[in-house]
Amino acid sequence: MHVHPVGYPASKRAGPMMDGCGIVPIAACTFAVIVSPLLDFGNAQNLQAMLSGSEASTAPRIFWPAAAVVSLLLAVQNRSRLSKITWPPHIICLVALLAFAGASTLWAFSPDHSLMRFVQQAMVVTSVVLPAMIASRTVDIMRGLFLCFAVASVLNVFFILGGSEEVALYAGRGLVKIGYPGYFSAKNTLGECAAASFLLAFYEILCPGRRRAFGIVIAVIAIALVKFSDSKTAFGLALISPVLASATLMVRRITRLSPALILLLIPISYIVLSQVSHSNILDRMSYMLYHDSTLTGRTVIWYFTQSEIDRRPMLGWGYMSFWLIPDSPSADAPGWIKLMPNSHNGYYETMLELGYVGLAFLLIFIVATLHAIGRVADRNPARARLVLSLALFFILWNYFESLWMHGFDFSWLIFLSVVAEIGRYWQPLPLRNAAYSSGNPKTGQFSPPSRRICVSPASEAARLAT
């Protein structure tokens, strides 16, 4: 029996489990989460560049242009497949957001810095989204991501065993140990990596056989790494994201509402409750849990960021053209804030750089992405829980860190991979394949598979081709 890729004529044989197009986005994530941090490990001169994501060291300057060129060559080589792709709305919104960031170089405070960083980001998006969309439907991008983060988790165990805890200076307490960073530049980055590993491993646990056993091992390691990193944010979001994803998809299955609409009720309720109670609920919760209402100083940064947003509210200061720029207004920030590489909040950072217009582009992109997950849920509910969990983790994490289109952070690469994976499920099915699905779905769509927990793209394609 031949396995045919989903979305292509059944007369054509499917490609391998991993083809050249599928290798590129996995290689990009591997470089960001393993290769680049290991190369920079212990190099104090590159610390500021790693934290800011603004100036790349030698290896990224070589890798990302090469990955972008390879992606474009693959697109030319597979132009017949590329011409058949139905580009989903959320990827169109991503391109629009990226294009607006590029346009902001025209009014940026430092056009040269802004243009250079925009080109870097364009290469990152191209290297992940374009080849993933071209790859055969038998290619499992999420499985490749899991293996990448599994290797990263195992490696970090050895660095923790042979390393030491990160220390920070607190007023009145002196130097305090705050957690292990592993081979990363900061302990929160290790927590971020471990949380992503846990979410990917959770999906593997639902699969039978060796995949389940390996998933359990990596999940246990990931939990231990979160503990050693002492990243409370990573721990909380790693628990909240899959629960919220499952609840959202359950409500969607009952009501048939869009996941985006269901999830929008949460921030709307939060805003209403904050207005009614005349208090900042998040600050109060932070004080109750950690005895620190400033979220480890973040709210102080946000106050300054908001004051600079008010100076250029509509279009902002230009893409990545504010922090760590010579003679920029960031130098007027009080005390230690002037040394910050970003606002430590992806939404404030977007308003600071691209104004309220840029924030509107970002929010539309987020809503479109969450809405498109409904198509994944129709075809593969387990895969929908995975991509929604990862998407929610990144969306929530951006409340504490600035990661939207910033540098080469691996969490941004995970989100881009999720965007591409959702786009792959957006592709219509040929009528021949649709005829084999149960029930009476619309032309070119799957009916929800019954009693199937872990369904890979390869097995899904095989089921439809038989």
C-alpha positions as MATLAB code, in Angstrom:
seq = 'MHVHPVGYPASKRAGPMMDGCGIVPIAACTFAVIVSPLLDFGNAQNLQAMLSGSEASTAPRIFWPAAAVVSLLLAVQNRSRLSKITWPPHIICLVALLAFAGASTLWAFSPDHSLMRFVQQAMVVTSVVLPAMIASRTVDIMRGLFLCFAVASVLNVFFILGGSEEVALYAGRGLVKIGYPGYFSAKNTLGECAAASFLLAFYEILCPGRRRAFGIVIAVIAIALVKFSDSKTAFGLALISPVLASATLMVRRITRLSPALILLLIPISYIVLSQVSHSNILDRMSYMLYHDSTLTGRTVIWYFTQSEIDRRPMLGWGYMSFWLIPDSPSADAPGWIKLMPNSHNGYYETMLELGYVGLAFLLIFIVATLHAIGRVADRNPARARLVLSLALFFILWNYFESLWMHGFDFSWLIFLSVVAEIGRYWQPLPLRNAAYSSGNPKTGQFSPPSRRICVSPASEAARLAT';
ca = [
       0.000    0.000    0.000;
       1.324    3.427   -0.941;
       0.898    6.394    1.403;
      -0.371    9.506   -0.329;
       0.163   13.000    1.089;
      -2.992   14.692    2.338;
      -4.140   17.441    0.019;
      -2.461   16.102   -3.119;
      -3.782   13.746   -5.793;
      -3.864   10.154   -4.577;
      -2.210    9.042   -7.796;
       1.043   10.546   -6.578;
       3.173    8.687   -4.089;
       3.873   10.386   -0.804;
       7.300   11.613    0.136;
       9.332   10.302    3.053;
       8.562   10.969    6.692;
      10.988   13.941    6.492;
      11.868   15.605    3.202;
      14.173   18.502    2.400;
      11.464   21.085    2.986;
      10.624   19.619    6.386;
      14.263   19.565    7.469;
      14.748   23.339    7.143;
      12.287   24.527    9.872;
      13.464   21.754   12.203;
      17.074   22.755   11.561;
      16.148   26.380   12.306;
      14.680   25.439   15.697;
      17.621   23.139   16.438;
      20.035   25.958   15.728;
      18.121   28.374   17.974;
      17.579   26.035   20.931;
      20.793   23.970   20.854;
      23.568   25.076   18.511;
      23.599   28.849   19.003;
      23.316   28.793   22.854;
      26.079   26.194   23.064;
      28.342   28.284   20.834;
      27.696   31.333   22.996;
      27.938   29.452   26.285;
      30.427   31.129   28.576;
      31.130   33.968   26.127;
      30.473   37.091   28.162;
      31.058   39.354   25.154;
      27.954   37.953   23.451;
      25.724   38.163   26.533;
      24.149   41.512   25.709;
      23.505   40.473   22.109;
      21.856   37.242   23.227;
      19.623   39.074   25.677;
      18.550   41.730   23.217;
      18.313   39.582   20.126;
      19.466   42.670   18.256;
      23.031   41.960   17.219;
      23.781   38.441   16.087;
      27.097   36.717   16.684;
      29.007   35.150   13.808;
      27.118   31.841   13.680;
      23.607   33.365   13.304;
      24.895   35.771   10.669;
      25.935   32.756    8.616;
      23.094   30.349    9.429;
      19.997   32.502    8.877;
      20.933   33.901    5.455;
      21.874   30.363    4.384;
      18.563   28.961    5.707;
      16.583   31.688    3.940;
      18.396   31.061    0.642;
      17.809   27.307    0.937;
      14.111   27.958    1.636;
      13.788   30.133   -1.468;
      15.621   27.551   -3.600;
      13.276   24.838   -2.330;
      10.316   27.064   -3.208;
      11.637   27.431   -6.763;
      12.351   23.714   -7.014;
       8.840   22.874   -5.774;
       7.043   25.724   -7.555;
       4.368   23.365   -8.872;
       3.504   22.354   -5.303;
       3.812   25.966   -4.160;
       1.285   27.092   -6.771;
      -1.313   24.698   -5.337;
      -1.071   26.020   -1.788;
      -4.094   27.837   -0.378;
      -2.572   30.518    1.829;
      -4.692   30.753    4.993;
      -5.776   34.109    6.466;
      -3.526   33.880    9.530;
      -0.371   33.542    7.426;
      -1.518   36.461    5.269;
      -1.928   38.449    8.517;
       1.604   37.433    9.561;
       2.983   38.714    6.253;
       1.029   41.963    6.697;
       2.457   42.415   10.214;
       5.971   41.739    8.943;
       5.464   44.144    6.036;
       4.297   46.905    8.397;
       7.390   46.328   10.541;
       9.482   46.726    7.398;
       7.630   49.913    6.465;
       8.363   51.331    9.935;
      12.029   51.624    8.960;
      10.960   54.731    7.019;
      10.058   56.610   10.223;
      12.238   54.715   12.721;
      14.403   56.589   15.199;
      17.381   54.679   13.809;
      16.553   53.514   10.264;
      19.808   51.608    9.823;
      19.340   49.502   12.963;
      15.665   48.976   12.191;
      16.298   47.857    8.606;
      19.043   45.436    9.615;
      16.884   43.805   12.265;
      13.885   43.659    9.952;
      15.954   41.795    7.347;
      17.053   39.354   10.053;
      13.446   38.745   11.050;
      12.317   38.325    7.450;
      14.943   35.593    7.058;
      13.688   33.849   10.211;
      10.051   33.855    9.053;
      11.035   32.695    5.576;
      13.183   29.867    6.940;
      10.359   28.405    9.027;
       7.016   29.130    7.370;
       7.846   28.791    3.666;
       9.501   25.332    3.694;
       7.006   23.974    6.220;
       4.124   24.931    3.951;
       5.799   23.299    0.939;
       6.732   20.088    2.775;
       4.849   16.895    2.023;
       1.800   16.233    4.196;
       3.495   13.075    5.469;
       6.161   15.235    7.138;
       5.499   15.641   10.873;
       6.886   19.058   11.868;
       5.671   18.750   15.468;
       7.382   15.390   15.883;
      10.620   16.958   14.683;
      10.196   19.797   17.175;
       9.690   17.302   19.997;
      12.900   15.451   19.156;
      14.776   18.756   18.993;
      13.593   19.844   22.437;
      14.089   16.343   23.827;
      17.794   16.580   22.934;
      17.974   20.083   24.427;
      16.392   18.864   27.671;
      18.789   15.939   28.044;
      21.807   18.161   27.348;
      20.702   20.684   29.963;
      20.648   17.962   32.617;
      24.417   17.549   32.250;
      25.006   21.306   32.324;
      23.005   21.595   35.532;
      24.858   18.709   37.163;
      28.181   20.309   36.325;
      27.144   23.953   36.658;
      26.111   26.455   39.288;
      23.074   28.549   40.035;
      22.546   32.029   38.651;
      22.780   34.813   41.234;
      21.105   38.204   41.416;
      21.617   41.245   43.618;
      18.565   42.216   45.682;
      18.299   45.310   47.863;
      18.649   44.361   51.520;
      19.381   40.701   50.680;
      22.649   40.870   48.766;
      23.478   38.154   46.246;
      20.739   35.532   46.040;
      20.716   32.255   44.112;
      17.757   32.337   41.745;
      18.013   29.118   39.716;
      20.071   27.166   37.180;
      20.414   28.520   33.612;
      21.717   25.274   32.043;
      23.599   26.174   28.871;
      21.372   29.207   28.281;
      22.151   32.813   29.157;
      19.458   33.049   31.850;
      17.483   30.730   34.077;
      14.137   31.891   32.664;
      15.271   30.763   29.218;
      15.873   27.280   30.599;
      12.385   27.343   32.122;
      10.978   28.449   28.771;
      12.739   25.562   26.995;
      11.650   23.016   29.604;
       8.031   24.172   29.457;
       7.995   23.803   25.662;
       9.524   20.326   26.010;
       6.799   19.364   28.470;
       3.987   20.522   26.177;
       5.476   18.643   23.216;
       6.080   15.543   25.365;
       2.505   15.625   26.649;
       1.276   14.991   23.105;
       3.752   12.121   22.700;
       2.409   10.497   25.867;
      -0.945   10.144   24.124;
       0.710    8.039   21.402;
       1.140    4.262   21.735;
       4.293    2.182   22.125;
       7.778    3.612   22.302;
       6.592    7.141   21.608;
       4.592    7.086   24.837;
       7.518    5.742   26.874;
       9.944    8.290   25.425;
       7.396   11.056   25.949;
       7.055   10.154   29.632;
      10.840   10.248   30.091;
      11.160   13.677   28.472;
       8.152   15.010   30.401;
       9.774   13.974   33.709;
      13.075   15.596   32.662;
      11.232   18.762   31.601;
       9.453   19.019   34.959;
      12.791   18.626   36.750;
      14.371   21.346   34.588;
      11.538   23.759   35.357;
      12.142   23.055   39.051;
      15.907   23.626   38.768;
      15.400   26.821   36.757;
      13.037   28.133   39.445;
      11.037   29.828   36.676;
       7.651   30.311   38.266;
       6.224   31.810   35.078;
       7.247   28.803   32.993;
       5.838   26.419   35.583;
       2.511   28.217   35.772;
       2.056   28.599   32.018;
       3.096   24.985   31.333;
       0.180   23.899   33.527;
      -2.352   26.517   32.433;
      -1.836   26.263   28.658;
      -2.882   22.610   28.068;
      -5.789   22.892   30.510;
      -7.038   26.054   28.827;
      -6.528   24.512   25.373;
      -8.522   21.396   26.288;
     -11.327   23.452   27.834;
     -11.485   25.720   24.787;
     -11.712   22.819   22.339;
     -14.336   21.122   24.511;
     -16.480   24.254   24.466;
     -15.940   24.552   20.724;
     -17.066   20.963   20.174;
     -20.288   21.663   22.066;
     -21.041   25.160   20.779;
     -19.206   25.120   17.387;
     -17.904   28.595   18.225;
     -14.494   29.708   17.001;
     -11.602   29.079   19.470;
     -10.668   32.743   19.005;
     -14.110   33.899   20.152;
     -14.079   31.567   23.165;
     -10.632   32.747   24.266;
     -11.470   36.420   23.696;
     -13.967   36.131   26.526;
     -11.075   35.777   28.997;
      -9.327   39.145   28.419;
     -12.706   40.878   28.060;
     -13.804   39.466   31.418;
     -10.480   40.480   32.963;
     -10.835   44.068   31.731;
     -14.413   44.323   32.959;
     -13.541   42.855   36.353;
     -10.562   45.219   36.716;
     -12.758   48.220   35.911;
     -15.481   47.143   38.308;
     -13.062   46.392   41.166;
     -10.934   49.526   40.445;
      -7.753   47.507   40.962;
      -5.022   45.746   39.049;
      -5.919   42.101   39.551;
      -2.629   40.770   38.158;
      -0.555   42.930   40.521;
      -2.619   41.738   43.484;
      -2.235   38.110   42.448;
       1.516   38.592   42.031;
       1.772   40.020   45.530;
      -0.314   37.194   47.008;
       1.812   34.518   45.331;
       5.310   36.031   45.361;
       5.031   39.032   47.735;
       6.068   41.263   44.825;
       3.446   43.387   43.088;
       5.956   44.665   40.482;
       6.422   41.255   38.806;
      10.167   41.434   39.580;
      10.395   45.025   38.387;
       8.474   44.607   35.148;
       5.722   47.065   36.019;
       8.359   49.763   36.572;
       9.626   49.179   33.026;
       6.062   49.225   31.708;
       5.381   52.652   33.242;
       8.360   54.115   31.384;
       7.417   52.253   28.182;
       3.885   53.649   28.333;
       5.236   57.185   28.663;
       7.303   56.683   25.498;
       4.341   55.130   23.677;
       2.364   58.295   24.432;
       5.007   60.323   22.603;
       4.491   58.367   19.350;
       1.165   56.602   19.807;
       0.085   55.795   16.254;
       3.199   54.490   14.466;
       5.750   54.070   17.251;
       9.526   54.519   17.210;
      10.167   51.975   14.457;
      10.783   48.225   14.465;
      13.443   47.415   17.101;
      14.619   51.018   17.022;
      14.326   52.046   20.670;
      16.237   49.959   23.196;
      20.048   49.753   23.068;
      20.190   52.367   20.310;
      22.800   55.165   20.641;
      21.233   58.457   21.807;
      17.717   56.978   21.772;
      15.074   58.078   24.334;
      15.782   54.870   26.270;
      18.873   56.637   27.626;
      16.527   58.989   29.514;
      14.993   56.107   31.468;
      15.535   56.227   35.231;
      18.175   54.035   36.862;
      18.598   50.484   35.676;
      15.732   50.712   33.172;
      18.028   52.395   30.629;
      20.038   49.144   30.511;
      17.051   47.000   29.530;
      17.133   45.270   26.116;
      13.321   45.412   25.782;
      10.092   46.183   27.624;
       9.658   42.645   29.004;
       6.157   42.614   27.513;
       5.524   41.755   23.898;
       2.371   43.872   23.654;
       3.873   47.019   25.160;
       6.915   46.429   22.956;
       4.755   46.235   19.837;
       3.034   49.520   20.744;
       6.408   51.111   21.489;
       7.895   50.079   18.136;
       4.873   50.035   15.791;
       2.280   52.100   17.658;
      -1.382   51.273   18.016;
      -1.558   50.520   14.299;
       1.082   47.813   14.728;
      -0.741   46.448   17.776;
      -3.900   46.157   15.672;
      -1.953   44.146   13.056;
      -0.609   41.883   15.826;
      -3.998   41.286   17.463;
      -5.621   40.488   14.122;
      -2.824   37.974   13.452;
      -3.350   36.339   16.862;
      -7.127   36.118   16.462;
      -6.792   34.709   12.932;
      -4.336   32.071   14.157;
      -6.573   30.972   17.025;
      -9.574   30.864   14.705;
      -7.707   28.681   12.192;
      -7.029   26.066   14.883;
     -10.695   25.144   14.515;
      -9.826   23.598   11.124;
      -7.150   21.476   12.815;
      -9.677   20.349   15.441;
     -12.024   19.131   12.698;
      -9.319   16.899   11.254;
      -7.183   15.910   14.239;
      -8.385   16.854   17.769;
      -5.200   15.692   19.498;
      -3.017   17.763   17.178;
      -5.319   20.734   17.763;
      -4.745   20.476   21.530;
      -1.000   20.457   20.957;
      -0.832   23.491   18.662;
      -3.338   25.434   20.783;
      -1.352   24.654   23.954;
       1.866   25.883   22.332;
       0.140   28.954   20.904;
      -1.399   29.884   24.262;
       1.918   29.367   26.033;
       3.610   31.825   23.685;
       0.748   34.334   23.731;
       0.707   34.356   27.553;
       4.494   34.309   27.871;
       4.594   37.564   25.890;
       2.920   39.286   28.807;
       6.207   38.833   30.688;
       8.785   38.902   27.866;
       9.095   40.681   24.502;
       9.136   37.899   21.910;
       6.835   38.954   19.061;
       9.117   39.100   15.993;
      12.159   39.677   18.186;
      15.544   38.244   17.364;
      16.089   34.506   17.053;
      14.328   33.355   20.233;
      13.324   29.697   19.976;
       9.844   30.347   21.403;
       9.118   32.639   18.466;
      10.337   29.860   16.161;
       7.986   27.408   17.886;
       5.092   29.781   17.323;
       6.047   30.173   13.657;
       6.115   26.362   13.381;
       2.642   26.240   14.927;
       1.460   28.877   12.442;
       2.815   26.773    9.570;
       1.327   23.556   10.984;
      -2.094   25.181   11.183;
      -1.621   26.402    7.619;
      -0.872   22.859    6.461;
      -4.201   21.684    7.893;
      -5.928   24.583    6.141;
      -5.222   23.008    2.746;
      -8.353   21.533    1.092;
      -8.603   17.822    0.417;
      -9.209   16.449   -3.064;
     -12.730   15.158   -3.668;
     -11.405   11.583   -3.910;
      -9.993   11.749   -0.384;
     -13.005   13.571    1.006;
     -15.274   10.789   -0.188;
     -13.585    8.342    2.164;
     -14.231   10.315    5.348;
     -17.172    9.330    7.496;
     -20.333   11.394    7.834;
     -21.123   14.189    5.448;
     -18.418   16.844    5.801;
     -18.079   19.772    3.478;
     -16.114   19.194    0.315;
     -12.401   19.232    0.972;
     -12.635   18.781    4.764;
     -12.141   15.979    7.221;
     -14.767   14.761    9.578;
     -13.443   14.487   13.154;
     -11.697   11.107   13.528;
     -13.375    8.950   16.144;
     -11.460    7.242   18.957;
      -8.117    8.420   17.569;
      -5.780    9.959   20.119;
      -2.394   10.324   18.426;
      -2.711   10.767   14.655;
       0.424   11.680   12.709;
       0.232   13.278    9.255;
       1.625   10.060    7.754;
      -0.967    7.787    9.364;
      -3.695   10.300    8.558;
      -2.652   10.312    4.896;
      -2.510    6.508    4.858;
      -6.036    6.263    6.305;
      -7.418    8.492    3.583;
      -5.550    6.777    0.760;
      -6.749    3.255    1.541;
];
